[in-house]
Amino acid sequence: MQDQWTQLKWRDGMVPISVQFDDPYFSLDNGLAETKHVFLDGNFLPARFQDGFHVAELGFGTGLNFLTTWQAWREADIFGKLYFSSFEAYPMSSTDMNIALQSFPTLKNFTKKLTNAQISGSVVFDFGDVELKLIHGDARITLPIWTEKADAWFLDGFSPVKNPELWGVDLMRQVAAHTKPKGTAATYTAAGFVRRGLEDAGFIVERVPGYGRKRHMTRAILG
């Protein structure tokens, strides 16, 4: 599965839909607001930010979560560096990414830096205050050999119904094994088997209000 590019179709010319999983990359209501609610608020950010804070993510997609986090880090005016590692099996081209991110004009300065940097073909990007590392391939293979641990996880694979491989118990155990003590995880889904998988992996799991049409989401803290 290494280096397979995503296949897209577009809704209204703006919202990318994965052909592989028949699922949109971000909320059709307000993707930016959903990212802030689910992944920032869900991980108690930006309140927990400090020098060396490490966010890890399953599913880089359009880069929206990364850019939103980078903007929050910049606005929090934290001295030091943020680290962001993202696992992605089907990377999106910088051209498609740029089109998708036009829906979020408040992020345009960050979007430009990201898409310009990607032209190099690199997978590690040092933006000064933030370092981004993209790890391409099946997370079931790449995460177990990852040598780092995160303070917070963004679990943002496609719908568990359509992409169950990214939500399995074994992978949730790997997420836990690569989480610092008292680290957190958050996801938009409240699917029972996902919550049970996180609990089995050692997380204390809480179902909390979701964003928009999603009544609930999941927040977890490593016990």
QUINOR-V196294 format. One record per helix or strand of 2 or more residues. SS is the DSSP state (H for helix, E for strand). FROM is the first residue (numbers start at 1). LEN is the number of residues. If there is no record, write none. Layout:
ss=SS from=FROM len=LEN
ss=SS from=FROM len=LEN
This chain:
ss=E from=8 len=4
ss=E from=15 len=4
ss=E from=23 len=2
ss=H from=31 len=13
ss=E from=54 len=5
ss=H from=64 len=13
ss=E from=82 len=7
ss=H from=94 len=8
ss=H from=105 len=14
ss=E from=124 len=3
ss=E from=130 len=7
ss=H from=139 len=4
ss=E from=150 len=6
ss=H from=164 len=4
ss=H from=169 len=9
ss=E from=179 len=9
ss=H from=192 len=9
ss=E from=203 len=7
ss=E from=216 len=7
